[in-house]
Amino acid sequence: MSRPNHYTLPLAVVLACFGAFQVQAADLTVTLHDVRAQTGLLKLAVVDSQAGWDGQAKPVNADGAPPQGTTATFVFKGLKPGAYAVLVTHDENGNGTLDSNMIGMPIEAYGFSNNPKVMRKPTWDEARFDVGVQDAAIDIHLR
């Protein structure tokens, strides 16, 4: 006859507590609308701070793909609950930059989360949105 293992119950309690404290992660689906050119590369950056928004910190996630129609969908997996913002550029001619005219206005498509109606890069607060433990979805209309 085997002797009962006295570690079984405490180990089960520790494992149950560990599971309760794991950080939940959600997927973010971003759908781009109004893709006007079928050349180049659509680029998206997901940031989680003012520093990320200002380009002083790396995005928490980024993706890109050639356009295939007037809409495009990207899924960013495993985001922790918190505040995020998305920046989108469409490098239509594939030169690696968002081209602008002589007065600095972009001539290639771009967009931001929340689709703020401003004639400048929106602020972090204008573009930020919250992701919880549930999957989230946003729509961005390119300009």
N, CA, C and O atoms as a DFTB+ gen file, in Angstrom:
572 C
 N C O
     1  1       0.841      -1.176       0.000
     2  2       0.000       0.000       0.000
     3  2       0.888       1.242       0.000
     4  3       1.845       1.327       0.770
     5  1       0.562       2.219      -0.881
     6  2       1.400       3.405      -0.967
     7  2       0.975       4.436       0.060
     8  3      -0.183       4.510       0.473
     9  1       1.915       5.192       0.434
    10  2       1.700       6.243       1.420
    11  2       1.158       7.483       0.723
    12  3       1.637       7.806      -0.364
    13  1       0.160       8.213       1.301
    14  2      -0.382       9.412       0.669
    15  2       0.698      10.486       0.518
    16  3       1.560      10.659       1.380
    17  1       0.622      11.183      -0.580
    18  2       1.560      12.264      -0.849
    19  2       1.038      13.546      -0.212
    20  3      -0.021      14.046      -0.590
    21  1       1.782      14.077       0.753
    22  2       1.343      15.264       1.489
    23  2       1.538      16.551       0.684
    24  3       1.126      17.624       1.124
    25  1       2.158      16.451      -0.478
    26  2       2.396      17.637      -1.294
    27  2       1.306      17.847      -2.345
    28  3       1.264      18.894      -2.991
    29  1       0.436      16.870      -2.518
    30  2      -0.562      16.939      -3.574
    31  2      -1.502      18.121      -3.385
    32  3      -1.687      18.906      -4.316
    33  1      -2.103      18.271      -2.207
    34  2      -3.050      19.354      -1.972
    35  2      -2.373      20.718      -2.029
    36  3      -2.878      21.591      -2.736
    37  1      -1.260      20.961      -1.331
    38  2      -0.626      22.279      -1.438
    39  2      -0.202      22.610      -2.864
    40  3      -0.318      23.761      -3.285
    41  1       0.283      21.633      -3.612
    42  2       0.675      21.891      -4.993
    43  2      -0.530      22.291      -5.830
    44  3      -0.431      23.187      -6.669
    45  1      -1.660      21.643      -5.616
    46  2      -2.880      21.990      -6.346
    47  2      -3.320      23.414      -6.011
    48  3      -3.762      24.147      -6.896
    49  1      -3.206      23.807      -4.755
    50  2      -3.592      25.165      -4.347
    51  2      -2.661      26.183      -4.995
    52  3      -3.123      27.210      -5.493
    53  1      -1.349      25.914      -4.998
    54  2      -0.385      26.833      -5.612
    55  2      -0.667      26.973      -7.103
    56  3      -0.666      28.089      -7.622
    57  1      -0.908      25.870      -7.802
    58  2      -1.193      25.935      -9.236
    59  2      -2.486      26.682      -9.520
    60  3      -2.560      27.425     -10.499
    61  1      -3.505      26.505      -8.689
    62  2      -4.763      27.225      -8.877
    63  2      -4.559      28.719      -8.673
    64  3      -5.116      29.527      -9.416
    65  1      -3.768      29.095      -7.673
    66  2      -3.496      30.518      -7.432
    67  2      -2.697      31.123      -8.579
    68  3      -2.946      32.257      -8.985
    69  1      -1.733      30.361      -9.101
    70  2      -0.939      30.856     -10.217
    71  2      -1.842      31.154     -11.414
    72  3      -1.675      32.175     -12.082
    73  1      -2.777      30.283     -11.678
    74  2      -3.715      30.490     -12.784
    75  2      -4.585      31.707     -12.567
    76  3      -4.933      32.397     -13.525
    77  1      -4.943      31.984     -11.326
    78  2      -5.789      33.137     -11.022
    79  2      -5.049      34.449     -11.230
    80  3      -5.672      35.475     -11.502
    81  1      -3.705      34.427     -11.104
    82  2      -2.936      35.662     -11.210
    83  2      -2.324      35.868     -12.592
    84  3      -1.651      36.874     -12.816
    85  1      -2.539      34.950     -13.514
    86  2      -2.005      35.133     -14.856
    87  2      -2.691      36.329     -15.514
    88  3      -3.895      36.534     -15.353
    89  1      -1.920      37.105     -16.249
    90  2      -2.463      38.262     -16.946
    91  2      -3.226      37.779     -18.168
    92  3      -2.719      36.982     -18.958
    93  1      -4.425      38.261     -18.310
    94  2      -5.230      37.922     -19.471
    95  2      -4.700      38.692     -20.675
    96  3      -4.153      39.785     -20.529
    97  1      -4.860      38.129     -21.838
    98  2      -4.430      38.784     -23.068
    99  2      -5.574      38.723     -24.070
   100  3      -6.335      37.757     -24.110
   101  1      -5.679      39.768     -24.872
   102  2      -6.757      39.862     -25.860
   103  2      -6.156      40.091     -27.240
   104  3      -5.021      40.546     -27.376
   105  1      -6.928      39.771     -28.238
   106  2      -6.550      40.049     -29.620
   107  2      -7.227      41.338     -30.061
   108  3      -8.369      41.612     -29.691
   109  1      -6.515      42.120     -30.849
   110  2      -7.048      43.358     -31.413
   111  2      -7.128      43.194     -32.922
   112  3      -6.118      42.948     -33.581
   113  1      -8.337      43.333     -33.468
   114  2      -8.540      43.290     -34.910
   115  2      -8.680      44.725     -35.410
   116  3      -9.531      45.477     -34.935
   117  1      -7.850      45.090     -36.359
   118  2      -7.873      46.436     -36.949
   119  2      -8.290      46.280     -38.403
   120  3      -7.624      45.586     -39.171
   121  1      -9.388      46.922     -38.783
   122  2      -9.845      46.904     -40.165
   123  2      -9.610      48.281     -40.768
   124  3     -10.103      49.289     -40.262
   125  1      -8.856      48.307     -41.850
   126  2      -8.585      49.547     -42.577
   127  2      -9.597      49.690     -43.695
   128  3      -9.911      48.726     -44.395
   129  1     -10.105      50.902     -43.856
   130  2     -11.072      51.216     -44.914
   131  2     -10.485      52.305     -45.815
   132  3      -9.585      53.044     -45.417
   133  1     -11.012      52.384     -47.025
   134  2     -10.638      53.432     -47.972
   135  2      -9.201      53.305     -48.466
   136  3      -8.516      54.311     -48.653
   137  1      -8.741      52.074     -48.676
   138  2      -7.420      51.855     -49.269
   139  2      -7.545      52.229     -50.741
   140  3      -8.256      51.563     -51.493
   141  1      -6.864      53.282     -51.152
   142  2      -7.086      53.819     -52.496
   143  2      -6.118      53.283     -53.545
   144  3      -6.483      53.178     -54.716
   145  1      -4.901      52.944     -53.153
   146  2      -3.912      52.440     -54.114
   147  2      -3.639      50.973     -53.825
   148  3      -3.673      50.539     -52.673
   149  1      -3.372      50.230     -54.859
   150  2      -3.099      48.794     -54.703
   151  2      -1.611      48.497     -54.888
   152  3      -1.236      47.419     -55.350
   153  1      -0.791      49.442     -54.532
   154  2       0.662      49.298     -54.624
   155  2       1.267      49.536     -53.250
   156  3       0.584      49.988     -52.332
   157  1       2.538      49.232     -53.116
   158  2       3.254      49.548     -51.888
   159  2       2.913      48.642     -50.726
   160  3       2.615      47.460     -50.898
   161  1       2.963      49.227     -49.528
   162  2       2.811      48.457     -48.297
   163  2       2.004      49.235     -47.266
   164  3       2.289      50.398     -46.985
   165  1       0.992      48.575     -46.707
   166  2       0.258      49.119     -45.565
   167  2       1.054      48.781     -44.311
   168  3       1.425      47.625     -44.111
   169  1       1.319      49.766     -43.469
   170  2       2.109      49.553     -42.256
   171  2       1.308      50.013     -41.046
   172  3       0.733      51.101     -41.045
   173  1       1.278      49.174     -40.019
   174  2       0.562      49.509     -38.791
   175  2       1.501      49.363     -37.608
   176  3       2.322      48.447     -37.563
   177  1       1.375      50.268     -36.653
   178  2       2.119      50.202     -35.400
   179  2       1.129      50.349     -34.258
   180  3       0.297      51.256     -34.260
   181  1       1.221      49.448     -33.276
   182  2       0.394      49.508     -32.075
   183  2       1.299      49.972     -30.938
   184  3       2.306      49.328     -30.643
   185  1       0.946      51.078     -30.304
   186  2       1.745      51.617     -29.205
   187  2       0.906      51.627     -27.926
   188  3      -0.324      51.637     -27.970
   189  1       1.598      51.625     -26.798
   190  2       0.888      51.572     -25.521
   191  2       1.263      52.694     -24.559
   192  3       1.055      52.584     -23.351
   193  1       1.826      53.788     -25.115
   194  2       2.235      54.887     -24.235
   195  2       2.413      56.166     -25.038
   196  3       2.466      56.150     -26.268
   197  1       2.501      57.261     -24.320
   198  2       2.805      58.547     -24.945
   199  2       4.165      58.473     -25.639
   200  3       4.332      58.995     -26.741
   201  1       5.136      57.824     -24.992
   202  2       6.472      57.697     -25.579
   203  2       6.412      56.913     -26.891
   204  3       7.080      57.278     -27.858
   205  1       5.628      55.855     -26.930
   206  2       5.466      55.103     -28.171
   207  2       4.809      55.939     -29.247
   208  3       5.202      55.883     -30.413
   209  1       3.811      56.715     -28.860
   210  2       3.106      57.585     -29.797
   211  2       4.053      58.627     -30.388
   212  3       3.955      58.974     -31.565
   213  1       4.967      59.119     -29.559
   214  2       5.908      60.143     -29.997
   215  2       7.142      59.573     -30.698
   216  3       8.037      60.323     -31.086
   217  1       7.192      58.236     -30.863
   218  2       8.320      57.605     -31.529
   219  2       9.546      57.463     -30.650
   220  3      10.635      57.194     -31.156
   221  1       9.394      57.638     -29.339
   222  2      10.515      57.532     -28.419
   223  2      10.605      56.155     -27.770
   224  3      11.530      55.896     -26.999
   225  1       9.664      55.276     -28.070
   226  2       9.674      53.896     -27.587
   227  2       9.184      53.007     -28.717
   228  3       8.422      53.444     -29.580
   229  1       9.622      51.767     -28.705
   230  2       9.214      50.830     -29.750
   231  2       7.724      50.520     -29.638
   232  3       7.166      50.519     -28.541
   233  1       7.080      50.258     -30.777
   234  2       5.693      49.785     -30.715
   235  2       5.633      48.435     -29.994
   236  3       6.598      47.670     -30.010
   237  1       4.503      48.155     -29.370
   238  2       4.340      46.839     -28.749
   239  2       4.091      45.781     -29.818
   240  3       4.312      44.592     -29.587
   241  1       3.635      46.214     -30.976
   242  2       3.416      45.295     -32.084
   243  2       3.361      46.113     -33.368
   244  3       2.978      47.284     -33.354
   245  1       3.741      45.495     -34.465
   246  2       3.691      46.154     -35.765
   247  2       3.467      45.085     -36.827
   248  3       3.809      43.918     -36.638
   249  1       2.892      45.502     -37.936
   250  2       2.630      44.571     -39.027
   251  2       2.543      45.363     -40.318
   252  3       2.424      46.588     -40.302
   253  1       2.601      44.670     -41.410
   254  2       2.473      45.303     -42.704
   255  2       2.173      44.272     -43.766
   256  3       2.509      43.096     -43.622
   257  1       1.537      44.719     -44.834
   258  2       1.209      43.827     -45.947
   259  2       0.847      44.666     -47.162
   260  3       0.385      45.799     -47.025
   261  1       1.056      44.117     -48.344
   262  2       0.597      44.802     -49.552
   263  2      -0.938      44.860     -49.550
   264  3      -1.591      43.931     -49.075
   265  1      -1.506      45.932     -50.071
   266  2      -2.967      46.024     -50.121
   267  2      -3.551      45.033     -51.124
   268  3      -2.931      44.704     -52.135
   269  1      -4.752      44.569     -50.819
   270  2      -5.477      43.661     -51.715
   271  2      -6.950      44.023     -51.685
   272  3      -7.778      43.239     -51.222
   273  1      -7.273      45.188     -52.168
   274  2      -8.648      45.659     -52.153
   275  2      -8.770      46.958     -51.383
   276  3      -7.776      47.539     -50.949
   277  1      -9.998      47.402     -51.224
   278  2     -10.234      48.687     -50.570
   279  2     -10.289      48.586     -49.052
   280  3     -10.340      49.610     -48.369
   281  1     -10.278      47.373     -48.512
   282  2     -10.197      47.170     -47.063
   283  2      -9.073      46.179     -46.770
   284  3      -8.666      45.402     -47.634
   285  1      -8.590      46.223     -45.550
   286  2      -7.558      45.281     -45.102
   287  2      -7.758      45.038     -43.617
   288  3      -8.132      45.946     -42.875
   289  1      -7.510      43.813     -43.188
   290  2      -7.688      43.464     -41.778
   291  2      -6.397      42.886     -41.226
   292  3      -5.758      42.042     -41.854
   293  1      -6.023      43.353     -40.044
   294  2      -4.838      42.892     -39.340
   295  2      -5.257      42.483     -37.936
   296  3      -6.116      43.126     -37.332
   297  1      -4.660      41.424     -37.415
   298  2      -4.961      40.965     -36.058
   299  2      -3.672      40.969     -35.245
   300  3      -2.669      40.372     -35.637
   301  1      -3.720      41.649     -34.111
   302  2      -2.601      41.705     -33.189
   303  2      -2.974      40.865     -31.977
   304  3      -3.932      41.175     -31.268
   305  1      -2.222      39.813     -31.746
   306  2      -2.578      38.828     -30.726
   307  2      -1.867      39.099     -29.399
   308  3      -0.748      39.609     -29.356
   309  1      -2.562      38.739     -28.323
   310  2      -1.949      38.714     -27.006
   311  2      -1.644      40.056     -26.376
   312  3      -0.635      40.191     -25.683
   313  1      -2.496      41.063     -26.600
   314  2      -2.279      42.360     -25.958
   315  2      -2.772      42.311     -24.510
   316  3      -3.869      41.823     -24.235
   317  1      -1.965      42.813     -23.605
   318  2      -2.368      42.903     -22.205
   319  2      -3.417      44.005     -22.065
   320  3      -3.420      44.946     -22.858
   321  1      -4.300      43.910     -21.085
   322  2      -5.263      44.989     -20.875
   323  2      -4.547      46.321     -20.648
   324  3      -3.548      46.388     -19.932
   325  1      -5.071      47.374     -21.268
   326  2      -4.465      48.685     -21.111
   327  2      -4.851      49.613     -22.236
   328  3      -5.721      49.306     -23.051
   329  1      -4.184      50.762     -22.268
   330  2      -4.435      51.790     -23.278
   331  2      -3.500      51.575     -24.465
   332  3      -2.320      51.267     -24.296
   333  1      -4.049      51.742     -25.666
   334  2      -3.288      51.573     -26.897
   335  2      -3.709      52.642     -27.899
   336  3      -4.741      53.292     -27.737
   337  1      -2.896      52.810     -28.931
   338  2      -3.242      53.622     -30.092
   339  2      -2.590      52.971     -31.304
   340  3      -1.567      52.296     -31.186
   341  1      -3.196      53.183     -32.480
   342  2      -2.682      52.579     -33.708
   343  2      -2.392      53.691     -34.713
   344  3      -3.206      54.588     -34.928
   345  1      -1.214      53.606     -35.318
   346  2      -0.810      54.505     -36.394
   347  2      -0.722      53.682     -37.667
   348  3      -0.196      52.569     -37.651
   349  1      -1.227      54.214     -38.764
   350  2      -1.212      53.509     -40.046
   351  2      -0.620      54.427     -41.107
   352  3      -0.957      55.609     -41.180
   353  1       0.258      53.873     -41.922
   354  2       0.724      54.580     -43.105
   355  2       0.627      53.628     -44.289
   356  3       0.775      52.415     -44.145
   357  1       0.380      54.195     -45.445
   358  2       0.375      53.405     -46.680
   359  2       1.498      53.954     -47.551
   360  3       1.356      54.978     -48.219
   361  1       2.608      53.242     -47.520
   362  2       3.760      53.598     -48.342
   363  2       3.449      53.152     -49.769
   364  3       3.881      52.090     -50.216
   365  1       2.699      53.979     -50.459
   366  2       2.145      53.606     -51.761
   367  2       3.208      53.339     -52.815
   368  3       3.006      52.499     -53.692
   369  1       4.339      54.038     -52.748
   370  2       5.376      53.842     -53.768
   371  2       6.529      52.978     -53.272
   372  3       7.499      52.778     -54.003
   373  1       6.446      52.466     -52.055
   374  2       7.447      51.533     -51.553
   375  2       8.815      52.123     -51.269
   376  3       9.806      51.394     -51.274
   377  1       8.896      53.425     -51.022
   378  2      10.199      54.030     -50.764
   379  2      10.565      54.082     -49.280
   380  3      11.605      54.632     -48.919
   381  1       9.717      53.513     -48.418
   382  2      10.029      53.439     -46.992
   383  2       9.642      54.643     -46.171
   384  3       9.899      54.666     -44.967
   385  1       9.026      55.659     -46.783
   386  2       8.616      56.844     -46.033
   387  2       7.198      57.255     -46.429
   388  3       6.691      56.862     -47.479
   389  1       6.580      58.046     -45.574
   390  2       5.287      58.656     -45.892
   391  2       5.596      59.964     -46.602
   392  3       6.012      60.936     -45.972
   393  1       5.394      59.987     -47.898
   394  2       5.740      61.161     -48.695
   395  2       4.778      62.309     -48.421
   396  3       3.600      62.105     -48.127
   397  1       5.320      63.532     -48.528
   398  2       4.507      64.732     -48.323
   399  2       4.818      65.754     -49.411
   400  3       5.816      65.652     -50.125
   401  1       3.933      66.742     -49.512
   402  2       4.131      67.790     -50.509
   403  2       5.066      68.874     -49.957
   404  3       5.646      68.716     -48.883
   405  1       5.203      69.960     -50.693
   406  2       6.138      71.023     -50.311
   407  2       5.800      71.690     -48.983
   408  3       6.691      72.214     -48.314
   409  1       4.540      71.679     -48.593
   410  2       4.175      72.317     -47.320
   411  2       4.040      71.305     -46.176
   412  3       3.592      71.652     -45.083
   413  1       4.432      70.047     -46.438
   414  2       4.450      69.042     -45.386
   415  2       3.197      68.201     -45.230
   416  3       3.115      67.383     -44.314
   417  1       2.219      68.386     -46.106
   418  2       0.996      67.580     -46.037
   419  2       1.249      66.230     -46.688
   420  3       1.792      66.173     -47.791
   421  1       0.864      65.135     -46.026
   422  2       1.078      63.808     -46.614
   423  2       0.342      63.660     -47.950
   424  3      -0.800      64.093     -48.103
   425  1       1.033      63.034     -48.910
   426  2       0.389      62.740     -50.192
   427  2       0.114      61.248     -50.319
   428  3      -0.471      60.806     -51.308
   429  1       0.531      60.472     -49.327
   430  2       0.200      59.058     -49.257
   431  2      -0.782      58.881     -48.105
   432  3      -0.859      59.715     -47.204
   433  1      -1.530      57.782     -48.148
   434  2      -2.598      57.565     -47.165
   435  2      -2.029      57.274     -45.770
   436  3      -0.942      56.715     -45.619
   437  1      -2.798      57.669     -44.774
   438  2      -2.444      57.444     -43.378
   439  2      -3.724      57.417     -42.559
   440  3      -4.786      57.800     -43.050
   441  1      -3.632      56.974     -41.330
   442  2      -4.791      56.961     -40.450
   443  2      -4.385      56.663     -39.023
   444  3      -3.259      56.247     -38.749
   445  1      -5.341      56.886     -38.106
   446  2      -5.089      56.715     -36.683
   447  2      -6.318      56.097     -36.021
   448  3      -7.442      56.253     -36.499
   449  1      -6.091      55.406     -34.936
   450  2      -7.212      54.881     -34.162
   451  2      -8.106      56.040     -33.732
   452  3      -7.627      57.152     -33.513
   453  1      -9.377      55.779     -33.614
   454  2     -10.437      56.748     -33.283
   455  2     -10.757      57.702     -34.420
   456  3     -11.696      58.489     -34.304
   457  1     -10.007      57.660     -35.519
   458  2     -10.287      58.517     -36.682
   459  2     -10.514      59.980     -36.311
   460  3     -11.506      60.568     -36.742
   461  1      -9.616      60.588     -35.519
   462  2      -9.834      61.985     -35.134
   463  2      -9.824      62.904     -36.349
   464  3      -9.028      62.728     -37.271
   465  1     -10.698      63.862     -36.336
   466  2     -10.838      64.814     -37.447
   467  2      -9.973      66.042     -37.160
   468  3     -10.480      67.100     -36.785
   469  1      -8.668      65.884     -37.340
   470  2      -7.731      66.979     -37.108
   471  2      -6.811      67.096     -38.320
   472  3      -6.613      66.123     -39.048
   473  1      -6.260      68.264     -38.533
   474  2      -5.368      68.509     -39.672
   475  2      -3.903      68.444     -39.224
   476  3      -3.064      69.203     -39.710
   477  1      -3.609      67.545     -38.305
   478  2      -2.277      67.342     -37.764
   479  2      -2.242      65.933     -37.208
   480  3      -3.265      65.248     -37.186
   481  1      -1.087      65.495     -36.764
   482  2      -1.054      64.205     -36.081
   483  2      -1.840      64.371     -34.778
   484  3      -1.581      65.301     -34.015
   485  1      -2.793      63.478     -34.521
   486  2      -3.558      63.614     -33.278
   487  2      -2.676      63.388     -32.058
   488  3      -1.587      62.822     -32.151
   489  1      -3.166      63.838     -30.930
   490  2      -2.463      63.589     -29.674
   491  2      -2.704      62.150     -29.243
   492  3      -3.597      61.474     -29.755
   493  1      -1.899      61.696     -28.302
   494  2      -2.076      60.361     -27.715
   495  2      -3.499      60.231     -27.177
   496  3      -4.153      59.213     -27.403
   497  1      -3.978      61.236     -26.477
   498  2      -5.325      61.161     -25.892
   499  2      -6.420      61.099     -26.954
   500  3      -7.455      60.472     -26.730
   501  1      -6.213      61.735     -28.100
   502  2      -7.204      61.693     -29.174
   503  2      -7.255      60.322     -29.861
   504  3      -8.294      59.937     -30.397
   505  1      -6.158      59.599     -29.847
   506  2      -6.089      58.329     -30.564
   507  2      -6.174      57.100     -29.657
   508  3      -6.393      55.993     -30.149
   509  1      -6.008      57.271     -28.362
   510  2      -5.948      56.116     -27.466
   511  2      -7.321      55.481     -27.260
   512  3      -8.359      56.142     -27.318
   513  1      -7.282      54.180     -27.017
   514  2      -8.482      53.411     -26.697
   515  2      -8.050      52.307     -25.747
   516  3      -6.861      52.005     -25.642
   517  1      -8.997      51.711     -25.063
   518  2      -8.683      50.678     -24.083
   519  2      -8.972      49.292     -24.630
   520  3      -9.961      49.068     -25.328
   521  1      -8.093      48.380     -24.297
   522  2      -8.291      46.962     -24.566
   523  2      -8.396      46.284     -23.210
   524  3      -7.550      46.477     -22.337
   525  1      -9.442      45.491     -23.045
   526  2      -9.624      44.763     -21.791
   527  2      -9.206      43.312     -21.959
   528  3      -8.306      43.002     -22.740
   529  1      -9.856      42.434     -21.227
   530  2      -9.535      41.007     -21.318
   531  2     -10.256      40.343     -22.484
   532  3      -9.892      39.239     -22.891
   533  1     -11.269      41.004     -23.021
   534  2     -12.001      40.493     -24.183
   535  2     -11.327      40.984     -25.463
   536  3     -10.704      42.046     -25.477
   537  1     -11.454      40.212     -26.529
   538  2     -10.935      40.648     -27.820
   539  2     -11.601      41.964     -28.220
   540  3     -12.755      42.217     -27.874
   541  1     -10.863      42.794     -28.950
   542  2     -11.359      44.107     -29.346
   543  2     -11.216      44.271     -30.856
   544  3     -10.414      43.586     -31.492
   545  1     -12.000      45.185     -31.422
   546  2     -11.933      45.474     -32.857
   547  2     -12.119      46.968     -33.065
   548  3     -12.966      47.593     -32.426
   549  1     -11.320      47.538     -33.966
   550  2     -11.465      48.947     -34.329
   551  2     -11.440      49.072     -35.846
   552  3     -10.936      48.197     -36.550
   553  1     -11.993      50.176     -36.334
   554  2     -11.990      50.507     -37.745
   555  2     -11.198      51.800     -37.920
   556  3     -11.365      52.746     -37.150
   557  1     -10.350      51.835     -38.917
   558  2      -9.589      53.053     -39.238
   559  2      -9.851      53.382     -40.694
   560  3      -9.686      52.534     -41.571
   561  1     -10.261      54.623     -40.950
   562  2     -10.494      55.106     -42.309
   563  2      -9.245      55.889     -42.750
   564  3      -8.861      56.877     -42.123
   565  1      -8.635      55.431     -43.822
   566  2      -7.439      56.112     -44.320
   567  2      -7.817      57.432     -44.973
   568  3      -8.893      57.572     -45.554
   569  1      -6.923      58.383     -44.866
   570  2      -7.097      59.694     -45.492
   571  2      -6.122      59.830     -46.636
   572  3      -6.096      60.862     -47.306
